[in-house]
Amino acid sequence: MLPDERTVPSGEHPVRVEEDLLAARHAVRAAAVAAGFTIVDQTKIVTAASELVRNAYIHGGGGTMTVETVRDPAGRLGLRLLVRDEGPGIADVDQAMTDGFSTGAGLGHGLGGTRRLVDEFALDTAPGRGTTVTVVRWKP
Amino acid sequence: MNTGVPILRLGDILLGGLLSDLDDKTALAFTDELTTRIANEGIRGVIIDISRLEIIDSFVARVLMQLAGTGRLLGTQMVVAGMRPAVALTLTELGLQLTGVRTALNAEQAMELLGWRRPAGAPHAS
């Protein structure tokens, strides 16, 4: 049986120039408001988006972010973000997930903090193949 | 450089308010302007009102921590005031405690932390 996962409005946003970081945040905020997320849930998913698109911009040399409203088989509403870049990829995934690790202009924070802001987190990366991070936050 | 972020001077205290849509360039320009004014104007305390800031990510957190550190080296106390509860919850989960940054519930409490006293009988700011 096919899962009853339905994708409502979706949009792909470029992450090429610095202004795109703000635009991506706005898009996620609008989708979270439309999905009826609380202020706290809005803040968490927008902050997660900000971290991910900045990573794609700084480490990945730019990429795209896709925002989708999704439903699980039980009908629960959620927001899925897919952030993809065609950068060098991540050689040491464990290290990248550790708090306090960064090779770029960030805080030296890594992906571990972002993972705590979402319910589902998937990282697809390899050296030379770019990086794709997919996260979902479900509405309680 | 004019950042578009208003910075008020009250005696030897500077009060700056960050706007809801803080981009990276503005955050860095604000740091530069504030640091220059601290040194040039003999500023004793700085309050950064963030009550309008809708998110703080690791970049903005780093900017605030560096600003507090730079201010301390220049002999100035910096207080970050008015963080929204949702932002505080998110920062905690992200693992960022803004180490080394003094915080206050609002700008008035920040003024009191810096030694300013409301005249007796004057009402609290609403």
Contacts between the chains, C-beta under 8 A, distances in Angstrom:
chain1	res1	chain2	res2	distance
A	18	B	23	6.8
A	18	B	24	6.1
A	18	B	25	6.7
A	19	B	23	7.4
A	21	B	23	7.0
A	21	B	24	7.1
A	22	B	21	6.1
A	22	B	23	5.2
A	25	B	55	7.1
A	29	B	54	7.6
A	39	B	86	4.8
A	40	B	85	7.8
A	40	B	86	4.6
A	40	B	89	5.7
A	40	B	90	7.5
A	42	B	86	7.5
A	43	B	54	7.0
A	43	B	55	5.9
A	43	B	84	7.7
A	43	B	86	4.0
A	43	B	87	6.1
A	43	B	89	7.4
A	43	B	90	4.9
A	44	B	86	8.0
A	44	B	89	7.8
A	44	B	90	5.1
A	44	B	93	7.0
A	46	B	54	7.3
A	46	B	55	5.2
A	47	B	55	4.8
A	47	B	56	7.4
A	47	B	57	5.4
A	47	B	90	5.0
A	47	B	94	6.7
A	50	B	55	6.2
A	50	B	57	4.1
A	50	B	59	7.8
A	51	B	57	5.5
A	51	B	58	6.2
A	51	B	94	7.9
A	54	B	57	7.1
A	54	B	59	6.3
A	99	B	95	5.2
A	105	B	59	7.9
A	106	B	58	5.3
A	106	B	59	6.3
A	106	B	62	7.2
A	107	B	58	3.9
A	107	B	59	7.0
A	107	B	61	6.1
A	107	B	62	4.3
A	107	B	96	7.2
A	109	B	58	4.4
A	109	B	94	7.6
A	109	B	95	7.4
A	109	B	96	7.4
A	112	B	95	7.1
A	113	B	58	7.0
A	113	B	93	7.5
A	113	B	94	4.0
A	113	B	95	4.6
A	113	B	96	7.1
A	114	B	94	7.4
A	116	B	93	4.9
A	116	B	94	6.8
A	116	B	95	7.2
A	117	B	90	6.6
A	117	B	93	5.8
A	117	B	94	6.4
